[in-house]
C-alpha cells in the first residue's frame, strides 16, 4: 500500500526529530515494515509537508529470507518517481542479506538488528536482556494483532501444547509502548497472561523511530554527496 501523507498535527516529543528527518526539500519515499506503518505515517505528518510511505506485510518476519527481494522490488518499482528512497527495517533475521542488497541498490536503511531496538534504543534493549535474558518484546502493533500473528500464526490455537516449545525459555513479556493507550496495555497484559509470562510495560514513544529515520536520511544524502 502507498500512503501519501499531508501536513497534520505533530506527535508530542517528536517535532524536533521529525524536522531533522524531513529537512531536505526532496521527494522522498520510506519503505517500511507493515509493523511500523502507523508510526511512520504519524511522523510523516508535520509543518514541512511530509514524505510518502509504502509498507510490506509484517508477516514477512516469519519468512525473513524473502525480505531482501521484496524490498528490492519496491525500490525498483518506485525509483523513477522519487529523489530519495529510505528503508525503515532492521536486519530482521536476514543475516546481512538485506544490507548486501541495499548496498547494490545504493539505498540507506536504519541502523539496528530489529524493530525493538528501533523503538527503545539498542542500549536499552541490551540492558533489558542482561537483566532478564528471557524477555519477549511486544510493540503496539504486536499487542493489537497478537492473536493473529502469534496465537494463530504459530498454531497455538490448534496445538496449545506448543506453548512450551516456543515460549518455555521466556520469563517475562515486555510491552514497549509507543502510545499511552490503556486498551493496548490491557491487550499486552492479556497476551502475557496467555503465555504464562510476567508482564512489564515500558513507554518508548516515537522519538526512537524519528531519530532513526533522521539518521537514515543523513546517510542517504551523504552517500549521494
Buried (B, 14 or more C-beta within 10 A) or exposed (E): EEBEBEEEEBBEEBEEBBBBBBEBEBEBBBBBBBBBBBBBBBBBBBEBEBBBBBBBBBBBBEEBEBBBEEBBEBBEEBBEEBEBBBBBBBBBBBEEBBBEBBEEBEBBBBBBEBBBBBBBBBEBBEEBBEEBEEBBBBBBBBBBBBBEBBBEBBEBEEEEEEBEEBBEEBEBBBBBBBBEBEEBBEBBBBBBEBBEBBBBBEEBBBBBBBBBBBBBBBBBBEEEE
